Amino acid sequence: RAPTMLPTVSPTQSPTQSPTVAPTTSPTQSPVEPSNVCACTPATYTFELDFTGDCATTTLAGTGNGAITETPACLIEKNGVEDVMNFVPVLVTSIQILELNKNLQVTGQLVINGAQSNGFRFDYSSVVNTPNLMDADLPRGLQVTLTGTNNLDQGITNTWAIIFDNTACGIVPVLAINDEIGWINIVDVTAPVDEYCP
């Protein structure tokens, strides 16, 4: 079954929220307990470009233990209007990582520009390395966009997104070494931060 793509989130998008009105509470009404929210995703990732990968070979540790409950979205497509038959890159010219919060708004990002070859490795440090985060700012998703060219210098892009279960407290790993999706392999991770993964 082909995965449904999530809406692409712009790194410059400003979160907008409508004001909410607090409900009226009667003197005898018990306060509502806040829901348990956590983030058991890795504190840091080392990614590796793998041009032999595609969306069909997705393997993620969290899909087998309940940490990832939604089907990951992954798409490889052409950039321009010309017909493209070969969707295997020979170079990646732009890498964008967006970490998404509880409301799927951007809470952390990394952009790497410049031509990179197969096997190029790069690190991403999660927002969970920041102490005293609000629950709403804990990571709930990871979206990666890789822009590159094939052997005919035609533009192609791989975009994928993974949504985590923020109530799956203590369930690890969410993402692990040897996980793969699209043109990316995960070759190293560090443990979740105890403050956010009880």
N, C-alpha and C positions, 0 to 999 in steps of 0.2 A: 504494500500500500504506500502510495507516494505521500510524504509528509506535507502538512499544510504549513505554508510559510507564515511566519509572524510578521507583523508590520515592521518595516525597517525603522530604527530609531536613529535620529540625527544626533551627533555628538554635541551640537550647539543648541539643541532643542531645550527651551526653558520649561521646567515643569510648571503647570498651571493647575490650581486647585480651586474649586468653588468653596466659599465658606460654608461650614456646616453649623447647624443650630443644635445645641445640646438638648436632649430630650428632658422634659420636665419630670422630676422624680418626686414621688410622694414620700412622706416621712417614713412610711413603713416598708418602702421598696428597698431590697438589698442591692448594693452596688454590683455591677457586672464585672466579673474578673477578666482581666486582659488575657488574650490568647497567647499561648506559648509560641514565640517566634525565635528561630535560631538560624545559624549559618554554619554548616559543617563542611563547606567547600574548602579546598586547599588555600593556605595562606599565600603561597606563591606557585607559579606554574613555569615550566620550561617547555616551550612548544618547538616543534621541528616541522619545516615544510617537507611534504611528501607528495611529489607530483604524480605518483602512481595511485594515490588515493582518490576515492569518489564518494558520493553520498550513499551508495548501496552497501559500502563496507563499514558503516558506522558501528563502532563498538564502544560502549560507555559503561563503566562499572556500576553507576548509580541506577541504570535501568533494570538491574537484576535484584536490587535490594530495597527498592521503594524510595530511594532518595531522589530519583528523577521519575516523575509519574506521567509527564506529558511526552508524546513522541517528539524527539528532536527534529527541528526543521532544517533542511539542507537543500541548497539549490546551486547548480552550476549553470551559468547562462552566458550568452554573448553580451558585449558592451554596446556595440553599434548596430547599424541597420544591415550590414552585409551578412550574407549567409556564412555560417561557421559550421564546419563538420568535425573539427578536431577540438575537443575541450580539455586536452592535456596541456598544461602550461609548460613553457621552457624557462620562464622568468616570472616572478611576482614583483610588481613595482610599487605596491602599496599594501600595507597591513594595518587594519584597524580593529582594535579590541574594545568593546563596550561592556562594562559590567552594569547590570540593571538592578534597581532596587525593588522593594516590595510592590511598587506600582508600575514596574517595568520602565522606569525613567532612568536616565544615565546617572550613575553614582561614581563611576571610575572609568578611565579610558587610557588607551595607549595607541599612538599612531606612529608607524615606521614607514618612511618614504625612501625610495631608492630601489634599484634592481637587485633582487635577491634570487639565488639559485636553489635548486633542490638540495635539501639537507641543511639549509640555514636555520640556526637556532636562535630563539629570543625568549626573554623572560618577562613575566607579568606579575606584579605584586598587587594582591587583592586589597580592597578597601577594608577587609577585616583586620588588617595590620594597624588600623586606626583605633585607638581606645575610645570607649564610651560612645559608640555609635548608637543613634536612635534605632528602634526596631524597624522603622520604615526605610532606613538606609542600608539595612543588611542586604547582601546580594541574593537575588532571587533568579537571576538569569545571566547568561553570558552570550554575547553576540559577536561574531567575528566576520569581517569582510576582507577577502583577499582579491586584489585586482592584479591581473597579469596578462601575458600574451602567449599565444601558441607558436608553433614552428613557422607559421606564415605571418607572424607579427600581428595577428588579429586579437582584439581585446576580449578577454573572458574574465568572469568573476565567479568566485565561490563565496556564498554567504550562508552562514549557519547560525542557529540559535538553540540554546539549551535552557529550559526552565527547571529550576530546582524546587523541591518541596520544603518550604521554610518551617513546616511543622514536624519534619522528620528529624527530631532532635536526637543526636547520638548515633545516627545511622551513617556509617562510613564504610568504604570510601564513596564519595559522590563522583569524583573524577580521579583517575589513577594512572600510573605509568602504563604505557602501551595502549591506552585508549586512543581511538582514532575517529575522525569525522572529516569528510571532505579532503582538503589538501593539508590537513594538520594531524600530526601525531603528538601525543603528550609523552615526553621522555623523562620528566621529573616533576615532582610536586613536594611541597612540605605540608606538615600536618595542620589541621584546622586550629584556629585560635580558641583556647579553652574558654575564654570569656563569652564567646558566642556559640559554642558547641558543648553544652553541658552533658 
